[in-house]
Amino acid sequence: MTFSKTAARCAAALGAVLALSSIAAIPAQAEDRRVRIINGTRHTMVRFYASNSSRTTWEEDILGQRVLPAGQSVMINIDDGSGACLFDFKAVFDDGDELTRSQINVCQISEYRYTE
């Protein structure tokens, strides 16, 4: 009877260790890449791009037909399916200004603010 209790305890402990180690080993692909883009400028953002930093071209305009008025924000899932965390951002405003930022770690931030 003692052997059964000991075996059961060992099995439970092993299960707990395996469960914890699988949580700790979550790959980068499971990182949250949702980022709130905040337009803290006086101008409407008319286009927004976020491209994997390893790419040489910009992906499509994430805003599409929408715009981001001054003082407003939008939550964007910046996940291209590659598992990458580093992205370059480009915002285009209604006055023609373009602000480009490189190597933004979207796995470590939850918001990004554009200011003048």
C-alpha positions in Angstrom: 0.0 0.0 0.0 2.9 2.4 0.8 4.4 1.7 -2.7 1.1 2.8 -4.4 1.0 6.0 -2.5 4.6 6.8 -3.2 4.1 5.9 -6.9 1.1 8.1 -7.1 2.9 11.0 -5.4 5.8 10.6 -7.8 3.5 10.5 -10.8 1.7 13.7 -9.6 5.0 15.5 -9.0 6.3 14.5 -12.5 3.0 15.7 -14.1 3.4 19.0 -12.3 7.0 19.4 -13.4 6.1 18.6 -17.0 3.2 21.0 -17.0 5.4 23.8 -15.7 8.2 23.1 -18.1 5.8 23.2 -21.1 4.5 26.6 -20.0 8.1 27.9 -19.6 9.0 26.6 -23.1 6.3 28.5 -25.0 7.9 29.6 -28.2 8.1 33.1 -29.5 5.2 32.3 -31.9 2.8 32.4 -28.9 3.8 35.9 -27.9 1.1 38.6 -27.9 1.8 40.9 -30.9 -1.2 43.2 -30.4 -0.1 46.8 -30.2 -2.3 49.8 -29.6 -1.2 52.5 -32.0 -1.8 56.0 -30.5 -1.9 59.0 -32.7 -0.7 61.7 -30.3 -0.1 64.2 -33.1 -2.3 67.1 -34.4 -2.8 65.3 -37.7 -4.9 62.4 -39.0 -2.9 59.3 -39.7 -4.0 58.1 -43.2 -1.8 55.1 -43.6 0.1 52.7 -41.2 2.5 50.0 -42.2 4.2 47.4 -40.0 6.7 45.1 -41.7 9.0 42.4 -40.3 12.4 44.1 -39.9 14.0 41.3 -41.9 12.0 42.4 -45.0 13.1 45.1 -47.5 9.6 46.2 -48.5 6.5 47.4 -46.7 3.5 45.2 -46.2 0.0 46.6 -47.1 -1.5 49.6 -45.4 -3.0 48.2 -42.2 -5.6 51.0 -41.9 -7.0 50.3 -45.3 -9.9 52.6 -46.0 -9.9 53.8 -42.4 -7.9 56.7 -40.9 -6.7 57.3 -37.3 -7.7 60.9 -36.2 -5.5 62.9 -33.9 -5.9 61.9 -30.3 -7.4 58.5 -31.2 -5.9 54.9 -31.0 -6.5 51.6 -32.7 -5.5 48.0 -31.6 -3.6 46.2 -34.3 -2.4 42.5 -34.3 1.0 42.8 -35.8 1.6 39.1 -36.5 2.8 38.1 -40.0 2.9 34.4 -39.0 6.7 34.2 -39.1 7.2 34.2 -35.3 9.2 37.5 -35.6 9.1 40.1 -32.8 11.0 42.9 -34.5 9.0 45.1 -36.9 9.5 48.4 -38.6 6.6 50.9 -38.4 5.7 53.7 -40.9 2.9 56.2 -40.3 1.8 58.6 -43.0 -0.2 61.7 -42.0 -2.6 64.0 -43.8 0.0 66.8 -44.0 2.3 64.5 -45.9 4.7 63.7 -43.1 6.0 60.1 -42.8 7.4 58.8 -39.6 9.4 55.6 -39.8 10.6 53.7 -36.8 12.8 50.5 -37.0 13.3 47.4 -34.8 10.1 47.8 -32.6 9.8 44.7 -30.5 6.1 44.0 -30.7 6.4 41.1 -28.3 7.5 43.4 -25.5 5.3 46.4 -26.0 1.5 46.8 -25.8 1.3 50.4 -27.2 3.2 52.7 -29.4 2.6 56.5 -29.4 3.3 58.8 -32.3 4.0 62.4 -31.2 5.2 65.6 -32.9 
